[in-house]
Amino acid sequence: MRSFREILFGSRDSIAGTVYGTIVAMGAIAAAASVPDTRAGHLAGAVAATVLVFWIAHVYAHALGETVRLGRRLDWQELVSVARRELAIALAGVAPVAALVLGALGILRESTAGWLAMGIGLATLLIQGVRYASVEHLTGLGTAVTIATNVGLGLAIVGLKVAVGH
């Protein structure tokens, strides 16, 4: 069973999926911001659906790759193993979607919920940058560059959101 912290920020074993899923979620939020009068509930659904579609696509693609590599069709356990390995992509959308749901329920203002969802994405990218730098035993400069690269990608997506008017 995954812990709340692992669902929110991934784990050492899931960094690739967490970063990818976070970027997909943030990109979906930014893209939906271009649609006038997008409500938080609709945005939550769109982000959840987008992240799930990308997770399914990754599972499918990796299963095909494994099938070709092995020269045979995967059995059910092998397919489940691929799906679990890629699950971090889908889990990366949980916290941003939860923030958007809080906006849809009126617990947060909808605009606040949207910015909170983006902030969660930025925090996740920062944490993954720190995690990578720690594992690689990078110098201070190397750590700063890694974190800046991760967060910079997220900030570019935030900039897109601002540019389209939300």
C-alpha atoms as one frame of an Amber mdcrd trajectory, in Angstrom:
protein
   0.000   0.000   0.000   1.320   3.411  -0.927   1.647   6.082   1.748   0.046
   9.498   1.414   3.516  11.036   1.040   4.379   8.619  -1.769   1.104   9.379
  -3.566   1.724  13.106  -3.186   5.414  13.248  -4.075   6.390   9.837  -5.457
   9.247   7.690  -4.270  12.832   6.931  -5.182  11.579   4.080  -7.372   8.982
   6.175  -9.181  10.775   9.423  -9.996  10.360   9.120 -13.783   6.623   8.487
 -13.602   6.129  11.152 -10.942   7.919  13.814 -12.983   6.143  12.793 -16.180
   2.692  12.617 -14.554   3.237  15.961 -12.835   4.150  17.625 -16.127   1.110
  16.058 -17.808  -1.184  17.279 -15.000   0.265  20.785 -15.060   0.061  20.882
 -18.841  -3.592  19.832 -18.739  -4.363  22.602 -16.248  -2.575  25.171 -18.413
  -4.300  23.964 -21.585  -7.743  24.043 -19.987  -7.064  27.574 -18.765  -7.408
  28.701 -22.387 -11.078  27.679 -22.382 -13.238  30.575 -21.138 -15.158  30.018
 -17.887 -13.612  26.636 -17.121 -14.974  25.510 -13.756 -12.795  23.744 -11.195
 -14.888  20.563 -11.334 -14.589  20.362 -15.109 -10.869  21.077 -14.840 -10.454
  18.310 -12.225 -12.177  15.856 -14.553 -10.100  16.949 -17.530  -6.830  16.639
 -15.596  -7.777  13.229 -14.168  -8.805  11.948 -17.593  -5.647  13.283 -19.244
  -3.339  11.724 -16.661  -5.191   8.401 -16.873  -5.022   8.371 -20.681  -1.270
   8.977 -20.573  -0.858   6.239 -17.933  -2.827   3.782 -20.076  -0.756   4.767
 -23.131   2.468   4.144 -21.209   1.264   0.787 -19.922   0.218  -0.215 -23.428
   3.473   0.931 -25.027   5.652  -0.728 -22.399   3.618  -3.937 -22.600   4.100
  -3.990 -26.372   7.809  -3.400 -25.905   8.083  -6.189 -23.352   6.124  -8.536
 -25.616   8.480  -7.880 -28.524  11.550  -8.135 -26.283  10.394 -11.462 -24.840
   9.084 -12.806 -28.154   5.753 -13.766 -26.608   2.568 -12.276 -25.220   2.762
 -11.089 -21.606   0.806 -13.055 -19.065  -1.593 -11.302 -16.679   0.963 -10.986
 -13.853   3.525  -9.436 -16.193   0.954  -6.946 -17.490  -0.018  -6.020 -13.931
   3.670  -5.555 -13.140   4.012  -3.092 -16.044   0.884  -1.237 -14.897   2.220
  -0.974 -11.336   5.617   0.196 -12.545   3.951   3.028 -14.480   1.362   3.842
 -11.775   3.350   6.873 -10.608   2.137   8.695 -13.737  -1.479   8.381 -12.611
  -0.693   8.995  -8.937   1.038  12.274  -9.809  -2.378  13.660 -10.752  -4.047
  12.827  -7.428  -2.971  15.879  -5.407  -3.565  18.482  -8.157  -6.986  16.963
  -8.877  -7.793  16.972  -5.144  -6.951  20.686  -5.007  -9.274  21.334  -7.945
 -12.046  19.301  -6.312 -11.736  21.545  -3.235 -12.449  24.451  -5.559 -15.395
  22.661  -7.156 -16.852  21.993  -3.702 -16.517  25.639  -2.701 -13.987  24.912
   0.046 -11.456  27.034  -1.870 -12.063  29.734  -4.428 -11.801  28.148  -7.856
  -8.883  30.350  -8.872  -7.104  29.522  -5.608  -7.659  25.812  -6.262  -6.136
  26.156  -9.736  -3.066  27.926  -8.406  -2.774  25.432  -5.540  -2.817  22.588
  -8.072  -0.011  24.269 -10.018   1.895  24.931  -6.774   1.628  21.260  -5.858
   3.086  20.431  -9.261   5.989  22.832  -8.740   6.644  21.436  -5.252   6.619
  17.904  -6.648   9.135  18.831  -9.354  11.341  20.525  -6.748  11.257  17.443
  -4.515  12.134  15.176  -7.454  15.067  17.449  -8.303  16.312  17.198  -4.720
  15.787  13.424  -4.747  17.782  13.014  -7.956  20.598  15.290  -6.775  20.811
  13.354  -3.500  21.054   9.967  -5.206  23.671  11.285  -7.628  25.636  12.987
  -4.811  25.775  16.168  -6.853  27.728  19.229  -5.769  25.875  22.329  -4.640
  26.002  23.711  -8.172  24.865  20.409  -9.677  21.987  20.246  -7.213  20.975
  23.820  -7.999  21.056  23.148 -11.756  19.002  19.967 -11.368  16.376  21.652
  -9.208  16.319  24.712 -11.487  15.787  22.488 -14.528  12.890  20.620 -12.927
  11.245  23.708 -11.468  12.011  25.720 -14.614  10.031  23.257 -16.686   7.144
  23.626 -14.244   7.436  27.423 -14.295   7.290  27.374 -18.097   3.950  25.576
 -17.787   2.781  28.091 -15.161   3.829  30.852 -17.577   1.659  29.247 -20.229
  -1.250  29.275 -17.794  -0.703  32.973 -17.080  -0.361  33.766 -20.769  -3.763
  32.277 -21.570  -5.414  34.393 -18.945  -6.130  32.495 -15.721
